[in-house]
Amino acid sequence: MTIAAATAELSSFLGERLTTSKSDRDVHGRSEVYYAPMPPDAVAYPRTTQEVSEIVKICAKHDCPVIPWGTGTSLEGHSLALRGGITVDFAQMDKVVEINAEDMDVRVQPGITRMSLNDELRATGLFFPVDPGANASIGGMAATRASGTTTVRYGTMADNVMGLEVVLADGRIIRTGSRARKTSAGYDLTHLFVGSEGTLGLITELTLKLQGQPEAISSGVCAFDTLEDAVQTVMTTIQMGIPMARIEFVDAATARAFNAYANESFPEKPHLMIEFHGSEVAVADDAERFGEIVKDMGGSGFKWATKTEDRNALWAMRHDGYYAILQSRKGATAMSTDICVPISKLAQAVTETQADIEASNLEGPILGHVGDGNFHAILLIDPDDPKELKMAKALSDAMVERALSLGGTVTGEHGVGMGKMKYMPQEHGDAWNVMADIKRSFDPQNILNPGKLVQVN
């Protein structure tokens, strides 16, 4: 491995768009959670797919790692330079390439963020629905197979990516998928790259499905005395076929964090936050039927928000949940867990997780996408106390064991990165080795985001 030689050649090729400054390297060596800084040796800022191809070719020639970077909001160390190398930052590849309003699809570069994309789409009456909370880049969202608050209605990135342009480990540029809504033409390479976390190729363009802006939107929040009542409310709503656009759960500790962070006055109880999309009549009917279920389940303090500013404030608070929880313990960092179970097992999984956290010496508020069985315990730890990190890891291990025993998965949306690799054999068995075989086939030198998702050496 000759990273210095790769850096020198890339500097000649990119000029000022290849930087080795400490400040730039430090920014690209940090993560949102507890991992120690791991800065790359240099950061490249390409503007075209051809430039990305040349960067990869140069790195392959010098056996130099290549780490893709979107906005750095991932939570499992996906973008850390575990073995040094070159970080490829897609910030300057952030354009909308083509909007096809009649076909309800769009082609974009990977660096555009979901909020910027929806700003660009506003005049068309269309929007891109996947909402992980953070203003993540679209390329990063595809690479981690992101989902979020709207998944219960609109699906994950896997459901909304139609095609990709990808640079492979040898610099070849390929296209997968098309603008057609279905195909039977060969292997589904598009969905092989979606969720591959930059280990098989660098995504340089995406074709995405769009949705029509709903005529009416109504959001609401309500409290419950018990977690079981809140979850049963969701299950009943789903079984009755009431079409929810979002349905989120927060526990009492998270409600308390919201109050302190956003000057709110939520009762310190479990809450559901919900949203309906559709026509004026349909939304009003859905809200009324849901309200009846809430009443039957003992819910209270129901508040509806139909004004845009009120709805935005409600979901901004939910999206800021991680930061609200982090602020609830001064100086803390966090381990953000991410299991997903069948919805019928959600109450059991959350209740048992809460009991484990209460039996430890840690704080760990819980929130999640209750409509699809995904929840997060935000385990707050002192970054200077290795005992607390050890306890948090033990709690995370217990959550994983519980999720798998209930027919679930170790990660519903955050992905594997470096943080969840140790759980992969338990969930996948020999299939994880097959994933490694695929990685070797696509990237025999193991230069693309090495040390993430799969173990190849």
C-alpha angles and dihedrals in degrees: 000000000000106000092163091058091049091049092051093050092045091050089055090049100043102027112193090002089075109069133183096178114139093231093054093044091048092052089053092046097061131085135198094251143038102307118121115249114276108182122191122237091245142355123229124201109199123188101194141034089246090058091050088051092052092047091053093046091053092047091048091052090055097037090241124158118247119206120189118220129195112164100321096243097126117120106211101060094264095151101040118117096237092174099023120247135120124330112210107211112198095198092117093049095069106122135124103238101189137351116206100189096175091054093038096233138113138198117219142171116248099248097064112107123229092247093050090048092053090047088055091049097048096097092052096060089239134108141187106242108199107107118178091172100246117085089250127173116261091234092053091047090055093045091055096036089238126199132165145154097348098045094102089070108019104030132228131298087275088064095046106043112090101175145352144207109218136183111218128215092267093049097259115145117221136176123216129193125358142231091275115108094232141013141180094193108127134295117356096244092164092067092041089063094040102088095013091115095221093300096114103033146333114264111226102169137017135199110209137189116239133205132215117256106255118247091229136018127190126183131189145176130205138172131231132197092227138028090232091059091051094050093044088053089057093046092050091048091052093046090052090055096241104160109232120190092195134003118176133179128210125178127225093268091054091049088053090050090050090053093054096040101043101023091247129152105221117157108252092252137103111288138196121213114197141177134192127201128195142071121341091256096044094048092049091049093047092049092049093050092047090049090055091053091049090052092050090051094050097255118160144187094040112187124183124202120196100156113095094233092051093048092047091051091051095051094039087059091051092047089050090051093108092053092044090053092044090053091052089077113044115231094006129137123200148229107213111205122203119190126157127201137173107285092243088061097045098096091050093048094049095043093050091045091052090051091052092050093048090052090054127067093246135099114233118168114194130220134154156144096287093180092071101029097255121134139166131215108202102211109202116212139175105247090216096052113081090186091063092049089051091051091048091051090050090052090048090050090052091050091052092050089050094048093050093046089054094051096262139119137257092238129027098182116340094077131217107281109151095310100069102032093105090062096052099086090052093052100037108023112191090354087077088060088052088054088054089051089054090049091052091050093052097035112022092170092051093227099135110092093320120204094033133109098344136041113229104156 
